[in-house]
Amino acid sequence: MDQELVQYLGEQFGGINRRFEQVDQRFEQIDRQFAEIRREISDRSEETKRHTGVLVEDLRHQVQLVAEGFTIFVDGRYAQDQTNIGRRFDETNSLIRSLYVHINQRVENLERKGQG
C-alpha cells in the first residue's frame, strides 16, 4: 500500500478515534449526571416518605383525640339523658300518685254520700 494512503487513512481513523473518545467522554458525563439525578430523586423520595410518615402519625393522633373527645361527649350526654329520664320518671310518678290520691278521695267521698 502506498505510504501516503496509509498516512491518510491513519489520520482519518485517528480523527474518527478522537471523535469516538469525545463521544465516550460525553456519555460518561451524561451517565454521571443521570446517577446524580437518581441519587437526588432517591434522597427526595426518602425525605418525602419520612415527611408523609410524620403527617400520617400526626393525623392518627388527631383522629384518636377526636374519637376520645367524642366518647367523652357521648358518655356525658348519656349520663345527662339518664339523669333527665330519672327526674322525669320521678315527676311522672309523683304526678300519678297525687292524681291517685285525689281520685281515691273523690271515690271515698262518693261512697260516703251514697251510703248516707
Stockholm file with secondary structure:
# STOCKHOLM 1.0

chainA/1-116         MDQELVQYLGEQFGGINRRFEQVDQRFEQIDRQFAEIRREISDRSEETKRHTGVLVEDLRHQVQLVAEGFTIFVDGRYAQDQTNIGRRFDETNSLIRSLYVHINQRVENLERKGQG
#=GR chainA/1-116 SS CCHHHHHHHHHHHHHHHHHHHHHHHHHHHHHHHHHHHHHHHHHHHHHHHHHHHHHHHHHHHHHHHHHHHHHHHHHHHHHHHHHHHHHHHHHHHHHHHHHHHHHHHHHHHHHHHHHC
#=GC SS_cons         CCHHHHHHHHHHHHHHHHHHHHHHHHHHHHHHHHHHHHHHHHHHHHHHHHHHHHHHHHHHHHHHHHHHHHHHHHHHHHHHHHHHHHHHHHHHHHHHHHHHHHHHHHHHHHHHHHHC
//
